[in-house]
Amino acid sequence: VTERVVVIGGDAAGGSAVSQVKRARGDEVDVVMVERGRWTSYSACGIPYWIAGDVDGPQALVARSPQVHRANGIDVLVGTEAVEVDLDCAVVDVRGPDGQTDELGFDQLMIATGATPVRPDIPGIDAQGIFGIQTLADGASVVDALSEQRPLVNAVVVGGGYIGIEMAEAMLRRGLNVTVLDQAPEPMPTLDPDMGRLVREAMNGMGIDVQRAQVEGFEADASGRVRAVLADGQEHEVDIVILGLGVRPESSLAQSAGLCLGESGGIRTDERMMVEDSAVFAAGDCVESFDRVSKSWVHVALGTHANKQGRVAGINLAGGQATFPGIVRTAVSKVCDLEIARTGLREVDARQAGLDCEVVTIESSTRAGYFPGSTPMTVKMLAAAGSGRMLGAQIIGREGAAKRVDVCAMALWTEMTVYELMQTDLSYAPPFSPVWDPVQVAARVLSAKLAER
Ligand SMILES: Cc1cc2nc3c(=O)[nH]c(=O)nc-3n(C[C@H](O)[C@H](O)[C@H](O)COP(=O)(O)OP(=O)(O)OC[C@H]3O[C@@H](n4cnc5c(N)ncnc54)[C@H](O)[C@@H]3O)c2cc1C
């Protein structure tokens, strides 16, 4: 009998894994991918840009459709939900598109169920016109709502994280008045508040009204369509609401199967992406990752990790050897022309952890000051007091700012000191940077501050 590998979840992590297994083992294995939606290997990351009108969707956002996976020899069950996993009997119970249930036996299992968007139980949240942004179907619903005959005037985005601000841009560019409401003092809580303040000020300058407020409820009109958002006793008239309140690991299936979860609620795996105390693999937004800087387990739901972890799990499922060495919490996003990037620890993380560190925030520019198109750029950087080891960086600026964070991510990855970073051979020509790259200016100022101690 041919060995059977079952993978639950058919997007970034699941799709990467099945491709690896099939490539390595061909007809020696049956590979079955169970996906409750209708799309596979799609880019949720592209949804805000589809809604803004930068890219087409939904087909253009699909890297590998069920048909393409099938042509590669993978048995894809779409519209099919895995409802229970029995590890002792090596069986997954699935419910198909018509509600029929079935048992799927496996020799090897991988869980790649992703994350679930937070949807708080606030009065009125089920009114029409309130959208979460997670799947291509969500994207299509928003595009449909924006194409209705009735013109939409006011949009409220609840949540000022990266998906919230990307959606705020999309709504603005579709011609709506946009308000972002968040209970946190500043948007982008993955940054320190002083950097978040720069994001808020820039967004306000773009015409996006960013307010600190706790959303208490939604009111609908007689037809059931959202009409107002109630927040801190104020009523915001609204035609469309976007929820961007973050995600939780979708680990319930794994938990009921008795698999090990970490404190974040994500599935805990080893470096091979094998779930602790089991023979099951897991990857992507449903797992927690090891943060190489803080040496702790964290839940960071990003496609960059899901793809890499899925690949590692797939290689190991196929009998190969691969490891996922952890993360340093690098992330980039943008709102209109403002680029936002971070890696490593924030100052608040370092202080909370009781680390003795020095912090600097410097102003530089994206090109040589005299070069046309040069725009301001702010870099915040922190380093450990004794060793000078780089601990984290945040960058905000216009075109060309964000990807500079990758240099900082490499410095973190290799446990470089800021003295070393200051001296590394980074590129320079006037159209690309000042003669001292802003990242190296920050490392230099930080080195001087450390030396003064
Ligand atoms: C709007 C948006 C923008 C984003 N932008 C970025 C970005 O710029 N950069 C970045 O790195 N990341 C970004 N992300 C995050 C990125 O999309 C995710 O990290 C990535 O998709 C995770 O992949 P995954 O395979 O682990 O999970 P998912 O993509 O969530 O896939 C899990 C799949 O499992 C299926 N599933 C779940 N439970 C079951 C079940 N019981 N039975 C069958 N199927 C099941 C789901 O239907 C889903 O298709 C963005 C996400 C969103 C929503």
The ligand as a MOL file (V3000), in Angstrom:
LIG
                    3D

  0  0  0     0  0            999 V3000
M  V30 BEGIN CTAB
M  V30 COUNTS 53 58 0 0 0
M  V30 BEGIN ATOM
M  V30 1 C -4.4070 41.2220 4.7180 0
M  V30 2 C -3.1570 40.4700 5.0560 0
M  V30 3 C -1.9330 40.9890 4.7030 0
M  V30 4 C -0.7670 40.2930 5.0260 0
M  V30 5 N 0.4350 40.8340 4.6700 0
M  V30 6 C 1.5800 40.1780 4.9740 0
M  V30 7 C 2.8320 40.7000 4.5860 0
M  V30 8 O 2.9160 41.7680 3.9680 0
M  V30 9 N 3.9460 39.9970 4.9120 0
M  V30 10 C 3.8930 38.7990 5.5590 0
M  V30 11 O 4.9400 38.1870 5.8300 0
M  V30 12 N 2.7020 38.2680 5.9420 0
M  V30 13 C 1.5580 38.9330 5.6580 0
M  V30 14 N 0.3410 38.3930 6.0150 0
M  V30 15 C 0.3140 37.1400 6.7850 0
M  V30 16 C 0.3440 35.9280 5.8870 0
M  V30 17 O -0.6920 36.0010 4.9530 0
M  V30 18 C 0.2060 34.6920 6.7440 0
M  V30 19 O 1.2380 34.6750 7.6790 0
M  V30 20 C 0.2730 33.4130 5.9310 0
M  V30 21 O -0.7760 33.3520 5.0240 0
M  V30 22 C 0.2140 32.2050 6.8610 0
M  V30 23 O 0.1880 31.0530 6.1160 0
M  V30 24 P -0.3680 29.7020 6.7380 0
M  V30 25 O -0.3320 28.6930 5.6370 0
M  V30 26 O 0.2910 29.3890 8.0000 0
M  V30 27 O -1.8700 30.0510 7.1570 0
M  V30 28 P -3.1380 30.5780 6.2860 0
M  V30 29 O -2.6700 31.4260 5.1560 0
M  V30 30 O -4.0600 31.1370 7.2680 0
M  V30 31 O -3.6890 29.2270 5.7150 0
M  V30 32 C -4.2920 28.2680 6.5270 0
M  V30 33 C -5.3050 27.5480 5.6750 0
M  V30 34 O -5.8270 26.4810 6.4430 0
M  V30 35 C -7.2060 26.3670 6.1680 0
M  V30 36 N -7.7980 25.6950 7.3350 0
M  V30 37 C -7.8030 26.0990 8.6190 0
M  V30 38 N -8.4000 25.1950 9.4120 0
M  V30 39 C -8.7630 24.1800 8.5980 0
M  V30 40 C -9.4250 22.9500 8.8270 0
M  V30 41 N -9.8050 22.5780 10.0410 0
M  V30 42 N -9.6620 22.1530 7.7670 0
M  V30 43 C -9.2710 22.5290 6.5050 0
M  V30 44 N -8.6440 23.6840 6.2370 0
M  V30 45 C -8.3920 24.4890 7.2740 0
M  V30 46 C -7.6780 27.7950 5.9980 0
M  V30 47 O -8.8350 27.8540 5.2070 0
M  V30 48 C -6.4750 28.4370 5.2970 0
M  V30 49 O -6.5880 28.4620 3.8870 0
M  V30 50 C -0.8480 39.0590 5.7010 0
M  V30 51 C -2.0810 38.5310 6.0510 0
M  V30 52 C -3.2280 39.2180 5.7370 0
M  V30 53 C -4.5680 38.6420 6.1290 0
M  V30 END ATOM
M  V30 BEGIN BOND
M  V30 1 1 1 2
M  V30 2 1 2 3
M  V30 3 2 2 52
M  V30 4 2 3 4
M  V30 5 1 4 5
M  V30 6 1 4 50
M  V30 7 2 5 6
M  V30 8 1 6 7
M  V30 9 1 6 13
M  V30 10 2 7 8
M  V30 11 1 7 9
M  V30 12 1 9 10
M  V30 13 2 10 11
M  V30 14 1 10 12
M  V30 15 2 12 13
M  V30 16 1 13 14
M  V30 17 1 14 15
M  V30 18 1 14 50
M  V30 19 1 15 16
M  V30 20 1 16 17
M  V30 21 1 16 18
M  V30 22 1 18 19
M  V30 23 1 18 20
M  V30 24 1 20 21
M  V30 25 1 20 22
M  V30 26 1 22 23
M  V30 27 1 23 24
M  V30 28 2 24 25
M  V30 29 1 24 26
M  V30 30 1 24 27
M  V30 31 1 27 28
M  V30 32 2 28 29
M  V30 33 1 28 30
M  V30 34 1 28 31
M  V30 35 1 31 32
M  V30 36 1 32 33
M  V30 37 1 33 34
M  V30 38 1 33 48
M  V30 39 1 34 35
M  V30 40 1 35 36
M  V30 41 1 35 46
M  V30 42 1 36 37
M  V30 43 1 36 45
M  V30 44 2 37 38
M  V30 45 1 38 39
M  V30 46 1 39 40
M  V30 47 2 39 45
M  V30 48 1 40 41
M  V30 49 2 40 42
M  V30 50 1 42 43
M  V30 51 2 43 44
M  V30 52 1 44 45
M  V30 53 1 46 47
M  V30 54 1 46 48
M  V30 55 1 48 49
M  V30 56 2 50 51
M  V30 57 1 51 52
M  V30 58 1 52 53
M  V30 END BOND
M  V30 END CTAB
M  END
